[in-house]
Amino acid sequence: MNFEELVTKRYSSRSYKPDPVEEENLSKVLEAARLAPTAANRQPFQLIVIRTEGKEQELRRIYDRNWFAAEPPLVICACALPERGWERRRYDGENYAVVDVSIVVDHITLQAADIGLGTCWVGAFDPDAAREILHLPDEVEPVAFTPLGYPNDSPRAKKRKPLEELVRYEQW
Ligand SMILES: Cc1cc2nc3c(=O)[nH]c(=O)nc-3n(C[C@H](O)[C@H](O)[C@H](O)COP(=O)(O)O)c2cc1C
């Protein structure tokens, strides 16, 4: 599969088979995350791999969907560590840790799709529940979750704005 095919194939899967994810495939997904670029190569992130079995009630408190808390064998929580993130100090102090984590999660979703695994970005989770259940220290920011498992649904046609609505040339 070339890159063009891969970005077309990746979709948000909201139904999962109970089949386990092989350790080898989990390793591939985590390795893709590890290789993601980060600002100044600070790598200010941590991933928490959660085996969902027996944790349905806790996961439902974080995000109450069957395809998150019950169906997939794994859920990954991607966290930023802003204290370790690169800051644009010379100008406005903007911290890039959340951007870095976003790239990491994108690597995860694309590598997963490449080996037939499904994912779905989840940003609509309860951050307080995530902090409590995952014992996150105060300085750690949960940015996104994704289920990880074999999809039990099929991709829908991608609805996207045409490029003319998204791209400008030379100036705003
Ligand atoms: C940052 C981010 C947060 C998202 N949060 C959620 C979410 O909380 N729940 C959900 O069902 N989908 C969520 N999505 C998935 C989007 O709805 C989905 O990517 C978009 O509709 C495009 O569909 P596709 O991923 O199948 O191409 C999120 C996506 C992104 C990038």
The ligand as an SDF file (V2000), in Angstrom:
LIG
                    3D

 31 33  0  0  0  0  0  0  0  0999 V2000
   -8.7240   15.8250   17.2800 C   0  0  0  0  0  0  0  0  0  0  0  0
   -9.8630   14.8990   16.9320 C   0  0  0  0  0  0  0  0  0  0  0  0
  -10.8070   14.5830   17.8880 C   0  0  0  0  0  0  0  0  0  0  0  0
  -11.8490   13.6950   17.5860 C   0  0  0  0  0  0  0  0  0  0  0  0
  -12.7110   13.3250   18.5790 N   0  0  0  0  0  0  0  0  0  0  0  0
  -13.6850   12.4240   18.3120 C   0  0  0  0  0  0  0  0  0  0  0  0
  -14.5640   11.9760   19.3420 C   0  0  0  0  0  0  0  0  0  0  0  0
  -14.4700   12.3890   20.4900 O   0  0  0  0  0  0  0  0  0  0  0  0
  -15.5180   11.0710   19.0090 N   0  0  0  0  0  0  0  0  0  0  0  0
  -15.6650   10.5670   17.7460 C   0  0  0  0  0  0  0  0  0  0  0  0
  -16.5350    9.7390   17.5140 O   0  0  0  0  0  0  0  0  0  0  0  0
  -14.8080   10.9660   16.7430 N   0  0  0  0  0  0  0  0  0  0  0  0
  -13.8420   11.8740   17.0010 C   0  0  0  0  0  0  0  0  0  0  0  0
  -12.9670   12.2500   16.0060 N   0  0  0  0  0  0  0  0  0  0  0  0
  -13.0730   11.6370   14.6750 C   0  0  0  0  0  0  0  0  0  0  0  0
  -13.5970   12.6000   13.6100 C   0  0  0  0  0  0  0  0  0  0  0  0
  -14.9820   12.7590   13.7610 O   0  0  0  0  0  0  0  0  0  0  0  0
  -13.2390   12.0260   12.2340 C   0  0  0  0  0  0  0  0  0  0  0  0
  -11.8330   11.9530   12.1140 O   0  0  0  0  0  0  0  0  0  0  0  0
  -13.7810   12.8730   11.0870 C   0  0  0  0  0  0  0  0  0  0  0  0
  -15.1880   12.8870   11.1060 O   0  0  0  0  0  0  0  0  0  0  0  0
  -13.3040   12.3650    9.7350 C   0  0  0  0  0  0  0  0  0  0  0  0
  -13.6690   11.0220    9.5490 O   0  0  0  0  0  0  0  0  0  0  0  0
  -12.5720    9.8930    9.2660 P   0  0  0  0  0  0  0  0  0  0  0  0
  -11.6160    9.8780   10.4470 O   0  0  0  0  0  0  0  0  0  0  0  0
  -13.3600    8.6110    9.1860 O   0  0  0  0  0  0  0  0  0  0  0  0
  -11.8560   10.2100    7.9980 O   0  0  0  0  0  0  0  0  0  0  0  0
  -11.9570   13.1500   16.2870 C   0  0  0  0  0  0  0  0  0  0  0  0
  -10.9880   13.4790   15.3230 C   0  0  0  0  0  0  0  0  0  0  0  0
   -9.9540   14.3220   15.6380 C   0  0  0  0  0  0  0  0  0  0  0  0
   -8.9020   14.6080   14.5870 C   0  0  0  0  0  0  0  0  0  0  0  0
  1  2  1  0
  2  3  1  0
  2 30  2  0
  3  4  2  0
  4  5  1  0
  4 28  1  0
  5  6  2  0
  6  7  1  0
  6 13  1  0
  7  8  2  0
  7  9  1  0
  9 10  1  0
 10 11  2  0
 10 12  1  0
 12 13  2  0
 13 14  1  0
 14 15  1  0
 14 28  1  0
 15 16  1  0
 16 17  1  0
 16 18  1  0
 18 19  1  0
 18 20  1  0
 20 21  1  0
 20 22  1  0
 22 23  1  0
 23 24  1  0
 24 25  2  0
 24 26  1  0
 24 27  1  0
 28 29  2  0
 29 30  1  0
 30 31  1  0
M  END
$$$$
